[in-house]
């Protein structure tokens, strides 16, 4: 149960990062959630990619830990 929240957070980060990166690639002027940074296209795209990677790693790690905890019970 304790890993379910971190897995949901990882999936949320993955979805938001991927959606923002795809939107930015289609329309370079729409920076999405990171528009307040005024960092430009490249930096913003890089940040979205980092968010996607963090979300994927967090979701995968949480899933593995939840499966391992379930086997121990």
C-alpha positions as a printed NumPy array, in Angstrom:
array([[  0.   ,   0.   ,   0.   ],
       [  2.8  ,   2.412,   0.784],
       [  4.286,   2.071,  -2.712],
       [  0.976,   2.695,  -4.46 ],
       [  1.176,   6.43 ,  -3.876],
       [  4.708,   6.698,  -5.204],
       [  3.753,   4.601,  -8.229],
       [  0.799,   6.895,  -8.938],
       [  3.058,   9.937,  -8.59 ],
       [  5.535,   8.366, -11.027],
       [  2.811,   7.701, -13.587],
       [  1.506,  11.25 , -13.174],
       [  4.977,  12.689, -13.793],
       [  5.415,  10.409, -16.783],
       [  2.121,  11.465, -18.342],
       [  2.561,  15.193, -17.677],
       [  6.131,  15.197, -18.954],
       [  5.29 ,  13.26 , -22.109],
       [  2.249,  15.415, -22.822],
       [  4.26 ,  18.593, -22.355],
       [  7.112,  17.378, -24.557],
       [  4.766,  16.303, -27.355],
       [  2.881,  19.593, -27.178],
       [  6.144,  21.524, -27.299],
       [  7.388,  19.547, -30.292],
       [  4.165,  20.211, -32.213],
       [  3.842,  23.902, -31.314],
       [  7.129,  25.507, -30.271],
       [  5.411,  28.561, -28.805],
       [  3.333,  26.645, -26.224],
       [  5.629,  25.829, -23.315],
       [  2.848,  24.325, -21.183],
       [  3.331,  23.973, -17.419],
       [  6.913,  25.225, -17.628],
       [  6.024,  28.466, -19.422],
       [  6.845,  30.519, -16.327],
       [ 10.527,  29.644, -16.622],
       [ 11.145,  31.63 , -19.852],
       [ 14.041,  29.264, -20.57 ],
       [ 13.463,  28.753, -24.286],
       [ 12.644,  25.751, -26.41 ],
       [ 15.692,  23.555, -25.794],
       [ 15.866,  23.915, -22.033],
       [ 12.124,  23.429, -21.641],
       [ 12.164,  20.314, -23.818],
       [ 15.084,  18.98 , -21.795],
       [ 13.192,  19.554, -18.546],
       [ 10.158,  17.71 , -19.89 ],
       [ 12.383,  14.783, -20.859],
       [ 13.915,  14.757, -17.367],
       [ 10.414,  14.702, -15.841],
       [  9.485,  11.76 , -18.101],
       [ 12.589,   9.815, -17.068],
       [ 12.054,  10.54 , -13.356],
       [  8.413,   9.467, -13.624],
       [  9.275,   6.228, -15.423],
       [ 12.017,   5.343, -12.945],
       [  9.824,   6.152,  -9.932],
       [  6.861,   4.159, -11.255],
       [  9.029,   1.172, -12.136],
       [ 10.892,   1.212,  -8.836],
       [  7.642,   1.465,  -6.878],
       [  6.116,  -1.422,  -8.808],
       [  9.135,  -3.623,  -8.166],
       [  9.179,  -2.764,  -4.47 ],
       [  5.429,  -3.432,  -4.147],
       [  5.812,  -6.816,  -5.846],
       [  8.737,  -7.709,  -3.59 ],
       [  6.813,  -6.657,  -0.474],
       [  3.844,  -8.755,  -1.607],
       [  6.009, -11.86 ,  -1.937],
       [  7.34 , -11.503,   1.599],
       [  3.895, -11.596,   3.182]])
